[in-house]
Amino acid sequence: MSFTFVRRLDCADFEIVGKYDRPVIAVLGGISATRHVTAGQSRCGGWWQDVVGPGKAVDTDKCAVLSFDYIANGADGQCARSIDQAHQLACVMDVAGIDTLQTIVGASYGGMVALAFASLYPKRVGNLVIISAAHASHPMATALRAMQRRVVELGISTDRGRDALKIARGIAMTTYRTAEEFAERFSSQPDDIPSEANFPVEDYLMHCGERFANSFTPARFISLSLSLDLHHVVPEDVHVPTTLVSIDSDTLVPPWQMRELASRLGGPSTLVELKSRYGHDAFLKEPRAISQIIAASLRSQPIAEGVLQ
C-alpha cells in the first residue's frame, strides 16, 4: 500500500491512500470531514473507516482514494462555495498528476461538491455516488443553519466564540439525527433536581459540541455552514452517470428533494431510498447498507430503484 500527503500554498491539503496504478476514487464528506478518510501507513483510523479501506466497499487494495481538506475562504477572501471546493479538487488532481477520477463518492457537503465538480469538469470524472446531498439547500435546512451561525456570531461578539460554537454544534446534531433515535437512547427525565435540571440528551449534545470545538474554529464553522446554504448547481448541467442515495428520515435533505434532483439530472441516474432511524447521519451510522450501495455502484452492477430496508 502506498500513501502520500502533500501541502501546497496554492492548493488544499490532500491525502491519497491505496494503489497508485489503480483507478482513483475521490471520497468527500460533511463540513467536519478531513482528508483523512481511512488508515494509511500511520494506521490511524479515518472518519469513514467502516466504508473505505482494504476489502471495504471502497477497496484501497484495488484503487487509490483521494480526499482533501475543505478551504474556508475563496481566492477573493469570501466564503468558499461548493464550486470553489470543486476547483480545489481539480487543483489537487493536477498537483497529484491525476487526469480523471473513476468516481466521486460524496456525502452531505461532499455530495454538493461532487455535483459542482461534475458540472464544471464533466470529462474528469466517470460517475458519481451522491448521499444525502441535493442541487441546492432546502429552505428549512438554511433556516436551521442560519440560526446556528447567529449563535456563533453572538458568541464571537461577546468573546465567547468557542462556547457558542459548542452550542451551535449541539443544535446541529438535532438536525442530523431523528426524534425516533433520541427517544430510544435518552430518558426524558432530568439527572438533577428540577431547579438545576440537566437532561441526558443535553449532556450528549454538549459532548458533541465540545469534540467539534476541539477541531474547528468559530470562523471556519460560519464559513462552511454558509457555504452549504450558498450551494447551487443546475441539475441539467450534470451529465455523468449518478447514483443518488436518499434517507427516508433526513430532514435536511428530504426524499422529495432527492427525487427532484434525480428527475432533472442531465445524465443517467439511479435513486435508492434507504430507511434509517439516523436521519442525515445515516451515511456514518449505516455503514453496511451504505457499503452495499457504493460497492454495487463501483462495480457497475444494477441497483434497484426504490426503498432499501
Secondary structure, 3 states (H helix, E strand, C coil): CEEEEEEECCEEEEEEEECCCCCEEEEECCCCCCCCCCCCCCCCCCCCCCCEECCCCEECCCCEEEEECCCCECCCCCECCHHHHHHHHHHHHHHHCCCCEEEEEEECHHHHHHHHHHHHCHHHEEEEEEECCCCECCHHHHHHHHHHHHHHHHHHHCCCHHHHHHHHHHHHHHHHCCHHHHHHHCCCCCCCCHHHCCCHHHHHHHHHHHHHHCCCCHHHHHHHHHHHHHCECCHHHCCCCEEEEEECCCCCCCHHHHHHHHHHCCCCEEEEEECCCCHHHHHHHCHHHHHHHHHHHHCCCCCCCEEEC
